């Protein structure tokens, strides 16, 4: 097929690569414009931008697709289909209508659960047992379009980073399968029952709340690993917790119970296993404690 690809972060890269490997003609890649990043705040192209250029695909980075000239340029590509994966811009109706088969989206949840911007993190925070990926025909609503195919995967203690990478690969394979047999994947309207919204993550949510149960706090750790990283503060220093385990213990929430950094929660206790001090590399908690003693009774902010 003649395809326009639209995506921005690492999540979208496997789908772009899979389309090319399957022999489709990707005539253009749309991505978010380069953004300042790193210590020097130099403009950096997105993951999709870099990969598309390496593959010899023309890259377009409009700030918006609402202008008539941008819509005309998109239509002039005469695509059979647009494949969208975490693009980050709203697609106006003229864009949705331009390709012969419309726009198909790789969405990181089992719709209609977790429509919206942060489906992986919200599934972990909610304690869902399963998540997955949905191939969806896009329409003007927020992830409301009919579904063409889904695939499930267990969450099973995975971090957001691990789960996102897994879903990205599964979504890429599923999209290639759907495009190989569009007639065999008729659109199915999403059920009205079970709709939830995965609102964008606010960085304030990554502060660990030890008044909650240890099970909930451990989910916070996984939902925000590797970025932005769940954290607590001690002596005005921030510690990012990248992995932790639920253990037995009780006490005042947010107070350490022993010298192994076991932290009392509203119910049960949490013991970080991988931790990172500000400006330092991540390390096992035991290694941290060899150089930085945190005694029982320390109050974590």
C-alpha positions in Angstrom: 0.0 0.0 0.0 0.9 3.6 -0.4 1.1 4.8 3.3 1.5 8.1 5.2 3.0 7.3 8.6 2.2 9.7 11.5 4.1 9.2 14.9 6.5 10.8 17.2 8.0 8.8 20.2 9.9 5.5 20.5 6.5 3.7 20.8 5.8 4.5 17.1 9.1 3.3 15.7 8.4 -0.4 15.5 5.3 0.2 13.5 7.1 2.4 11.0 9.9 -0.2 10.6 7.4 -3.1 10.3 5.5 -1.3 7.5 8.8 -0.8 5.5 9.9 -4.4 6.2 6.5 -5.6 4.9 7.1 -3.9 1.5 4.7 -1.0 1.8 5.6 2.3 0.2 5.8 4.9 3.0 5.6 8.1 1.0 6.0 10.5 4.0 6.4 10.5 7.8 4.7 13.1 9.8 6.1 13.8 13.3 6.2 16.5 16.0 8.7 19.3 15.3 12.2 19.0 16.9 12.1 20.1 20.6 14.9 21.4 22.9 16.5 18.6 24.9 19.6 17.8 26.8 21.9 20.0 28.8 22.4 22.4 25.9 18.7 22.5 25.1 19.6 21.9 21.4 16.7 21.1 19.1 16.4 17.3 18.8 14.3 15.5 16.2 11.8 12.9 17.5 12.5 9.1 17.4 10.3 8.7 14.4 12.0 11.6 12.6 15.4 10.1 13.0 14.4 6.6 11.9 12.4 7.8 9.0 15.3 9.9 7.7 17.6 6.9 8.1 15.1 4.9 6.0 15.1 7.5 3.3 11.5 8.6 4.0 10.6 12.3 3.6 9.7 13.8 7.0 7.2 16.6 7.6 6.9 18.4 11.0 4.0 20.8 10.8 2.9 22.6 14.0 -0.7 22.0 13.1 -2.8 20.3 10.4 -5.7 22.8 10.6 -4.4 25.0 7.8 -5.9 24.5 4.3 -2.4 24.4 2.7 -1.2 21.6 5.1 -4.4 19.6 4.4 -3.9 20.1 0.6 -0.3 18.9 0.9 -1.4 15.8 2.8 -4.2 15.0 0.3 -1.7 15.4 -2.6 0.2 12.4 -1.3 -2.7 10.3 -2.5 -2.2 7.7 0.2 -4.2 4.4 0.4 -4.1 4.7 4.2 -2.5 6.8 7.0 -1.1 4.8 9.9 -1.0 6.7 13.2 0.9 5.8 16.4 1.3 8.3 19.2 1.5 11.2 16.8 0.5 14.0 19.2 -1.6 16.2 17.0 -5.3 16.3 16.5 -6.3 15.2 13.0 -9.0 17.4 11.4 -11.7 15.8 9.4 -10.1 16.6 6.0 -7.0 14.7 7.1 -9.1 11.8 8.3 -11.0 11.7 5.0 -8.0 12.1 2.6 -6.6 8.5 2.4 -8.6 6.0 0.5 -9.0 3.7 3.6 -8.9 6.6 6.1 -6.5 6.7 9.1 -5.7 3.7 11.3 -4.4 4.1 14.8 -2.2 1.9 17.0 -3.6 2.5 20.5 -1.9 1.0 23.6 -4.9 -0.4 25.4 -7.9 -2.7 25.0 -10.5 -0.2 23.9 -12.9 1.1 25.1 -10.8 0.9 28.4 -8.2 3.7 28.7 -9.0 6.0 25.8 -6.6 8.9 25.9 -3.0 10.0 26.4 -1.5 7.6 29.0 -3.2 4.2 28.7 -0.2 2.1 29.8 0.4 4.1 33.0 -3.3 4.2 33.9 -3.7 0.5 33.4 -0.8 -0.2 35.8 -2.0 2.3 38.4 -5.5 0.8 38.3 -4.1 -2.7 39.0 -5.4 -4.1 35.7 -4.4 -7.7 35.0 -4.5 -7.3 31.2 -3.8 -4.7 28.7 -2.9 -4.8 25.0 -3.2 -2.9 21.8 -6.1 -2.0 19.5 -6.0 -1.1 15.8 -8.7 1.5 15.4 -10.3 3.4 12.5 -9.9 7.0 13.6 -12.7 9.5 13.8 -13.1 13.0 15.4 -13.7 11.7 18.9 -11.0 10.8 21.4 -10.1 7.2 20.6 -13.8 6.5 19.9 -13.5 4.9 16.5 -14.5 1.4 15.5 -12.0 -1.4 16.2 -10.4 -3.6 13.5 -8.3 -5.9 15.7 -6.9 -6.3 19.3 -4.2 -8.4 21.0 -3.9 -8.9 24.8 -0.9 -9.1 27.1 -0.7 -9.6 30.8 0.7 -6.7 32.9 2.2 -9.1 35.4 4.5 -6.8 37.4 5.9 -5.0 34.3 7.0 -1.4 34.4 5.5 1.2 32.1 8.7 1.2 30.1 8.7 -2.6 29.7 5.0 -2.7 28.9 5.2 0.1 26.4 8.0 -1.6 24.5 6.1 -4.9 24.4 2.9 -3.2 23.2 4.8 -1.3 20.6 6.1 -4.5 19.0 2.7 -6.3 19.3 1.0 -3.2 17.7 3.4 -3.2 14.8 2.8 -6.8 14.0 -0.9 -6.4 14.4 -1.0 -3.4 12.0 0.9 -5.3 9.3 -1.5 -8.2 9.7 -4.5 -5.9 9.4 -3.2 -4.1 6.3 -2.5 -7.5 4.7 -6.2 -8.4 4.9 -8.4 -5.3 5.4 -11.5 -7.1 4.2 -10.9 -9.7 6.9 -10.9 -7.1 9.6 -14.3 -5.3 9.4 -14.7 -2.4 11.8 -16.6 -3.2 15.1 -18.2 -0.3 17.0 -16.8 0.1 20.5 -19.2 -0.9 23.3 -20.6 1.9 25.4 -20.0 -0.2 28.5 -16.5 -0.1 30.1 -15.3 3.3 28.8 -12.5 4.8 30.9 -10.2 7.7 30.1 -6.4 7.7 30.5 -5.7 11.3 31.4 -2.3 12.7 30.7 0.2 12.1 33.6 0.9 15.0 35.8 4.4 15.0 37.2 3.0 15.6 40.7 1.5 12.1 40.5 5.0 10.6 40.6 5.5 11.7 44.3 5.1 8.5 46.3 2.0 8.6 48.6 2.9 6.4 51.5 -0.6 6.9 53.1 -1.8 4.5 50.4 -1.4 0.7 50.6 2.0 -0.8 49.8 0.4 -2.5 46.8 -0.8 0.8 45.4 2.6 2.5 46.0 4.4 -0.3 44.2 2.1 0.3 41.3 3.1 4.0 41.4 6.7 2.9 41.1 6.1 0.7 38.1 3.8 3.2 36.4 6.4 5.9 36.4 9.5 3.8 35.6 11.7 4.7 33.9 10.2 8.2 33.5 9.5 10.5 35.2 10.4 8.2 38.0 8.4 7.9 41.3 10.2 9.6 44.1 10.4 10.5 47.8 12.4 13.2 49.5 14.8 12.9 52.5 16.7 15.8 53.9 15.7 17.9 51.0 17.2 15.4 48.5 15.0 13.6 45.9 15.3 9.9 45.5 13.8 8.2 42.4 12.5 4.7 43.1 12.7 2.6 39.9 11.8 -0.8 41.4 10.4 -2.0 44.7 8.8 -4.9 46.4 5.8 -5.2 48.8 6.8 -6.6 52.2 5.3 -7.2 55.6 5.5 -4.4 58.1 3.5 -1.6 59.8 4.1 1.8 61.2 3.5 5.4 60.6 3.2 6.0 56.8 6.4 7.3 55.2 8.6 6.3 58.1 11.5 3.8 57.6 11.1 0.6 59.7 14.7 -0.6 59.5 18.2 0.1 58.0 17.3 -1.6 54.8 15.0 1.2 53.7 11.7 -0.6 54.4 9.0 2.1 54.4 5.7 1.8 56.2 2.6 2.5 54.1 -1.0 2.9 54.9 -1.2 -0.8 54.7 1.9 -3.0 54.6 5.3 -1.8 53.7 7.5 -1.1 50.6 11.2 -1.9 50.1 12.8 -0.1 47.2 15.2 -2.4 45.2 16.5 0.0 42.6 17.0 3.7 43.5 18.6 6.8 42.1 19.8 9.9 43.9 19.7 13.2 42.1 22.5 13.5 39.6 23.7 9.9 40.2 23.2 6.6 38.3 20.5 4.1 39.3 21.8 1.5 41.8 20.6 -1.3 43.9 19.3 -0.1 47.3 21.9 -2.2 49.2 24.7 -0.4 47.3 23.1 3.0 48.0 22.9 2.2 51.7 26.6 1.3 51.9 27.4 4.9 51.1 24.4 6.7 52.6 23.0 5.4 55.9 19.3 5.8 56.3 18.4 4.6 59.8 15.1 3.3 61.1 12.7 6.1 62.0 13.7 8.4 59.1 10.7 10.4 57.9 10.4 10.5 54.1 8.7 13.5 52.5 
